């Protein structure tokens, strides 16, 4: 596998070689340039000082300067001239001293010409090697960026696009061979993982379809004999074949109730299979909401009286909702019946309407039961799940009601959820997007005016 890391190491070594070599030569040229500039300045200082000397004798300060200058001048010819000048002053040979000064000044003029040419040469070298080092650094940076763009960023962008497609169910396997790099290995690993997930998803979809088909067929096949059994049990309880004693009548009642529960389970399974198969037909139209709630209350009045629970519609605002009446009544029936089951004796179940900031109608069902723990508030909308606890024992049910209610509300482009705190009851609510105030109410108000 061709490693991106090894290529970057090679690029780094080449960069150090080019930039380091060019920079070193530029630094050497700069040192020479600075040295010859200092020598030129020193030469001018010596010339200026010599022109001020008296050829007959030196002051003590001038004598010290001459000795210091001798120690700083290292060129043999210049050093010898200054040494002869010092000897001439020591021997009080004024003419010799003057000739030595004149000779040094002529020689120093030629020396400065040499220094200027050297400064010019090293200045050119400094610019040349400096630009070479800078240009090499820029080229290496551009080459590195281009390499990273091609070898890393482009491949990561392609892999990111595949991941997004996979996330949104648009993934199609690319048969192009990934590059033999770390990113290519990552892409090949993702392709393998995606293919495995897709195969498993296809298997799960096939199993889910088989399950739905089985439930649909089994439900259809079971519903007919169960209907016959329920009818037979009802006839037996009615005394068609003779009066039953109390014990027999109780057993018949239990059998009939359990048959009803089994029929409801089968109906729920059929509805669930239709929802999952997207074959649940809806017939929406404008329906009065308060009338729907009252109809639900009437159907559940017997259960409410048995449980000693009061049903209440709070401040019913006359309005109409665009919905499938039977399906929304199914949702409302489930929520109200659950509220009755979990309410204490002499409790109240309240249904209310409101409008949220998104201009949707919100229908709430509130009870005074034990409430639902936060960790259970999501799982209760899952299939075959119920919230249970030491203060909230399992109530007989299929565990499908809320799952079907959520699916039916979502089919109406709405949302269902619950607000609850343990010990403070709970409020189930769902939204429906299309609503209006009752036209009948408006016409009555116009007539009253």
C-alpha atoms as one frame of an Amber mdcrd trajectory, in Angstrom:
protein
   0.000   0.000   0.000   1.356   3.405  -1.009   1.306   5.412   2.180   0.303
   9.058   2.234   2.413   9.382   5.356   5.571   8.152   3.560   4.958  10.564
   0.693   4.565  13.440   3.130   7.844  12.401   4.803   9.604  12.500   1.397
   8.099  15.918   0.689   9.247  17.108   4.107  12.815  15.873   3.497  12.935
  17.520   0.056  11.584  20.712   1.600  14.277  20.695   4.286  16.961  20.031
   1.657  15.905  22.801  -0.708  14.892  25.402   1.842  17.701  24.480   4.252
  20.372  24.479   1.519  19.193  27.712  -0.064  18.698  29.309   3.339  22.163
  28.250   4.494  23.836  29.708   1.410  21.758  32.880   1.781  22.808  33.146
   5.423  26.488  32.675   4.494  26.159  35.390   1.831  24.524  37.674   4.375
  27.362  37.136   6.851  29.972  38.026   4.213  27.907  40.992   3.099  27.700
  42.276   6.672  31.427  41.626   7.225  32.545  43.612   4.186  30.118  46.428
   5.066  31.690  46.625   8.519  35.173  46.601   6.954  34.182  49.447   4.657
  32.910  51.525   7.554  36.079  50.744   9.520  38.232  51.796   6.549  36.503
  55.155   6.386  37.001  55.603  10.125  40.761  54.870   9.814  41.083  57.258
   6.861  39.295  60.042   8.672  41.434  59.549  11.777  44.764  59.413   9.863
  43.968  62.676   8.096  43.767  64.377  11.488  47.189  63.122  12.713  50.138
  65.527  13.143  53.147  64.055  11.293  55.590  65.380  13.911  54.228  63.673
  17.013  51.146  61.894  18.428  49.086  62.737  21.434  48.627  60.082  24.035
  45.023  59.507  22.882  46.123  59.219  19.202  48.854  56.803  20.193  46.315
  54.567  21.957  44.027  54.700  18.926  46.902  53.665  16.610  47.682  50.646
  18.818  43.996  49.584  18.905  43.747  49.971  15.130  46.834  47.801  14.646
  45.185  45.070  16.704  42.014  45.216  14.556  43.664  45.307  11.114  44.512
  41.770   9.995  45.398  42.274   6.304  49.238  41.906   6.147  49.957  44.890
   3.889  47.719  47.312   5.766  48.970  46.022   9.098  52.619  46.513   8.012
  52.009  50.088   6.843  50.395  51.028  10.165  53.219  49.293  12.041  55.828
  51.296  10.062  53.834  54.447  10.828  53.919  53.638  14.543  57.724  53.079
  14.346  58.226  56.377  12.498  56.412  58.249  15.259  58.433  56.399  17.853
  61.720  57.432  16.088  60.419  60.990  15.603  60.904  60.623  11.829  58.264
  63.075  10.712  58.986  62.753   6.983  58.752  58.971   7.145  55.535  59.240
   9.129  54.018  61.571   6.560  55.010  59.285   3.676  53.568  56.273   5.520
  50.263  58.133   6.029  50.080  59.154   2.364  50.909  55.623   1.247  48.238
  54.084   3.539  45.597  56.523   2.267  46.348  55.586  -1.360  46.322  51.891
  -0.513  43.117  52.252   1.505  41.309  53.809  -1.482  42.155  50.702  -3.523
  41.103  48.471  -0.599  37.702  50.201  -0.414  37.175  49.551  -4.116  37.770
  45.869  -3.371  35.328  46.012  -0.477  32.639  47.654  -2.605  32.969  45.012
  -5.309  32.806  42.264  -2.647  29.714  43.863  -1.062  28.022  44.042  -4.460
  28.876  40.377  -5.155  27.552  39.070  -1.845  24.469  41.265  -2.109  23.659
  39.552  -5.405  24.364  36.139  -3.824  22.121  37.003  -0.888  19.218  37.960
  -3.162  19.761  34.915  -5.393  19.919  32.305  -2.639  17.190  34.022  -0.619
  14.801  34.026  -3.571  15.756  30.429  -4.358  14.979  29.340  -0.780  11.718
  31.322  -0.705  10.667  30.065  -4.137  11.462  26.489  -3.137   9.370  26.867
   0.022   6.431  28.313  -1.942   6.646  25.585  -4.607   6.841  22.850  -1.974
   3.835  24.323  -0.120   1.821  24.508  -3.355   2.858  20.978  -4.308   1.958
  19.716  -0.823  -1.467  21.385  -0.980  -2.088  19.939  -4.443  -1.002  16.499
  -3.235  -3.263  16.707  -0.170  -6.150  17.928  -2.343  -5.795  15.001  -4.748
  -4.755  12.254  -2.356  -6.754  13.199   0.761  -9.391  15.917   0.465 -10.909
  14.767  -2.871 -11.088  11.175  -1.656 -12.593  12.247   1.671 -15.137  14.397
  -0.181 -16.091  11.423  -2.344 -16.374   9.206   0.735 -18.449  11.850   2.541
 -20.820  12.052  -0.443 -21.221   8.273  -0.392 -21.954   8.380   3.338 -24.606
  11.063   2.855 -26.152   9.041   0.008 -26.123   5.967   2.215 -27.756   7.944
   5.036 -30.549   9.106   2.695 -31.007   5.684   1.046 -29.439   6.807  -2.257
 -26.273   4.758  -1.953 -25.077   2.887  -5.039 -21.877   0.888  -4.936 -19.040
   2.424  -6.950 -16.993  -0.251  -8.711 -13.994   2.057  -9.178 -10.921   0.729
  -7.402 -10.014   2.921  -4.397  -6.430   4.243  -4.358  -3.929   2.103  -2.380
  -3.631   4.646   0.441  -4.932   5.082   3.968  -7.958   7.009   2.643  -8.506
   4.385  -0.038  -8.437   1.685   2.626 -11.012   3.688   4.599 -13.201   3.984
   1.501 -12.915   0.255   0.764 -13.829  -0.523   4.370 -16.883   1.745   4.146
 -17.961   0.114   0.859 -17.691  -3.325   2.451 -19.621  -2.186   5.516 -22.296
  -0.497   3.375 -22.744  -3.598   1.248 -23.101  -5.751   4.337 -25.649  -3.330
   5.817 -27.596  -3.224   2.538 -27.684  -7.014   2.358 -28.894  -7.187   5.966
 -31.489  -4.492   5.271 -32.774  -6.452   2.302 -32.973  -9.556   4.460 -34.787
  -7.623   7.190 -37.188  -6.130   4.651 -37.893  -9.587   3.301 -38.474 -10.890
   6.836 -40.648  -7.890   7.663 -42.724  -8.449   4.527 -43.065 -12.139   5.370
 -44.112 -11.194   8.902 -46.669  -8.678   7.627 -48.023 -11.180   5.128 -48.278
 -13.811   7.831 -50.056 -11.440  10.221 -52.452 -10.352   7.504 -53.293 -13.902
   6.439 -53.461 -15.217   9.997 -55.641 -12.327  11.104 -58.069 -12.819   8.251
 -58.205 -16.536   8.882 -58.698 -16.104  12.649 -61.276 -13.338  12.564 -64.025
 -15.455  10.941 -64.001 -18.350  13.472 -63.636 -15.887  16.361 -66.704 -13.991
  15.188 -68.581 -17.289  15.085 -67.323 -18.212  18.575 -68.388 -14.813  19.951
 -71.847 -15.216  18.439 -72.205 -18.689  19.930 -71.125 -17.463  23.360 -73.634
 -14.607  23.192 -76.431 -17.045  22.319 -75.463 -19.343  25.182 -75.495 -16.424
  27.658 -78.881 -15.353  26.293 -80.341 -18.778  27.313 -81.034 -20.162  23.826
 -80.177 -23.685  25.000 -81.513 -23.200  28.484 -80.818 -21.131  31.555 -77.261
 -21.222  32.881 -76.380 -21.233  36.512 -74.360 -18.349  37.944 -70.992 -20.121
  37.714 -71.558 -21.107  34.088 -72.766 -17.624  33.229 -69.599 -16.116  34.751
 -67.408 -18.467  32.751 -69.318 -17.581  29.569 -68.864 -13.858  30.314 -65.105
 -14.322  30.794 -64.885 -16.308  27.550 -66.866 -13.658  25.654 -64.727 -10.806
  27.046 -61.514 -12.620  26.134 -62.923 -13.314  22.669 -63.627  -9.592  22.284
 -60.055  -8.822  23.366 -58.681 -11.323  20.864 -60.814  -9.811  18.092 -59.508
  -6.351  18.997 -55.941  -7.678  18.860 -56.578  -9.144  15.424 -58.089  -5.879
  14.215 -55.075  -3.992  15.580 -52.706  -6.377  13.822 -54.591  -5.908  10.560
 -54.457  -2.127  10.919 -50.763  -2.292  11.726 -50.043  -4.477   8.709 -51.940
  -2.039   6.457 -50.069   0.941   7.929 -46.655  -0.690   7.488 -47.548  -1.669
   3.930 -48.758   1.911   3.219 -52.118   0.486   2.211 -54.279   2.147   4.859
 -56.880   4.192   2.973 -57.904   7.559   4.430 -61.079   9.440   3.569 -60.549
  12.912   5.036 -63.270  15.544   5.109 -64.305  18.458   7.327 -65.780  17.134
  10.573 -66.892  18.933  13.790 -64.350  18.156  16.501 -66.590  18.557  19.559
 -69.125  16.153  18.070 -66.351  13.596  17.533 -65.284  13.874  21.184 -68.879
  13.502  22.447 -69.320  10.428  20.259 -66.135   8.961  21.766 -67.379   9.718
  25.289 -70.675   7.946  24.582 -68.855   4.833  23.339 -66.655   4.747  26.463
 -69.283   5.783  29.011 -69.777   2.193  30.228 -66.047   1.749  30.844 -65.909
   5.133  32.625 -68.836   4.254  34.914 -67.308   0.877  35.740 -64.010   2.573
  36.644 -65.866   5.442  38.449 -64.171   8.039  36.258 -65.725  11.260  34.950
 -65.279  12.282  31.307 -65.088  16.009  30.595 -64.728  18.170  27.476 -63.089
  21.440  28.507 -64.287  24.676  26.833 -65.294  23.107  23.505 -64.585  25.764
  20.843 -66.777  25.098  17.786 -64.333  24.103  15.064 -63.972  21.660  12.218
 -60.937  19.523  11.336 -59.994  18.009   7.990 -59.581  14.347   8.928 -60.669
  10.770   8.475 -63.337  10.687  11.178 -63.171   6.954  11.889 -59.370   6.898
  12.164 -59.093   9.976  14.402 -61.918   8.592  16.557 -59.852   5.410  16.796
 -56.902   7.510  18.069 -59.080   9.445  20.506 -60.785   6.266  21.743 -57.412
   4.704  22.466 -56.148   7.734  24.388 -59.350   8.203  26.408 -59.708   4.496
  27.214 -56.075   4.373  28.373 -56.675   7.438  30.542 -59.730   5.755  32.100
 -57.801   2.545  32.805 -54.949   4.376  34.532 -57.098   6.898  36.434 -57.955
   6.485  40.127 -61.547   6.153  41.300 -63.473   9.440  41.194 -60.813  10.800
  38.873 -61.492  12.980  35.834 -60.349  12.531  32.239 -60.345  15.841  30.391
 -60.211  16.462  26.644 -59.240  19.967  25.500 -58.401  21.838  22.284 -55.718
  24.441  21.659 -53.728  25.995  18.815 -49.917  25.846  18.889 -47.475  28.420
  17.428 -47.345  26.423  14.188 -51.079  27.083  13.709 -51.968  23.422  14.268
 -54.901  22.210  16.322 -53.730  20.374  19.461 -56.081  17.796  21.012 -55.083
  16.817  24.566 -56.310  13.981  26.794 -55.358  14.536  30.450 -55.800  12.140
  33.368 -55.062  12.167  37.099 -53.219   8.856  37.271 -49.747   7.939  38.497
 -48.030   9.427  35.445 -45.287   7.955  33.272 -41.566   7.973  34.039 -39.406
   9.931  31.554 -37.560   6.793  30.407 -40.893   5.135  29.502 -42.386   8.050
  27.561 -40.830   7.034  24.261 -41.131   3.253  24.470 -44.908   3.356  25.051
 -45.326   4.342  21.384 -43.481   1.202  20.282 -45.256  -1.968  19.263 -46.121
  -4.430  22.043 -44.699  -2.097  24.731 -46.412  -0.754  27.838 -45.168   1.391
  30.708 -45.132  -0.601  33.916 -43.860  -0.046  37.437 -44.600  -0.777  41.104
 -47.208   2.005  41.156 -48.326   1.438  37.597 -49.182  -2.272  37.161 -49.685
  -3.749  33.732 -53.156  -3.144  32.408 -54.542  -5.737  30.056 -53.965  -4.635
  26.474 -52.224  -5.530  23.233 -49.506  -2.915  23.438 -50.400  -1.851  19.881
 -52.854   0.973  20.551 -50.382   3.826  20.884 -48.217   2.528  18.022 -51.280
   2.531  15.765 -52.351   5.939  17.107 -48.945   7.405  16.239 -49.068   5.925
  12.731 -52.604   7.236  12.137 -51.709  10.748  13.357 -48.574  10.783  11.192
 -50.696   9.713   8.198 -52.629  12.947   8.829 -49.291  14.894   8.816 -49.567
  15.397  12.589 -47.530  14.550  15.667 -48.365  12.687  18.877 -46.552  12.849
  22.210 -47.029  12.827  25.973 -46.250  15.181  28.861 -46.047  13.544  32.260
 -44.321  13.503  35.607 -44.523  10.553  38.029 -47.373  11.034  40.485 -48.887
  14.000  38.601 -50.913  12.322  35.875 -50.152  12.609  32.200 -51.397  14.461
  29.151 -51.363  12.759  25.768 -51.747  15.162  22.865 -51.703  15.018  19.080
 -51.780  17.676  16.389 -53.690  17.995  13.133 -52.617  20.635  10.597 -55.894
  21.503   8.841 -58.674  23.076  10.872 -61.109  25.967  10.848 -63.716  27.525
  13.060 -67.158  26.070  12.553 -68.984  27.726   9.649 -72.290  27.102  11.440
 -71.093  29.109  14.427 -70.117  32.045  12.249 -73.476  32.089  10.492 -75.286
  31.971  13.849 -73.195  34.895  15.113 -73.979  36.874  11.972 -77.716  36.236
  12.455 -77.519  37.286  16.141 -75.804  40.515  15.136
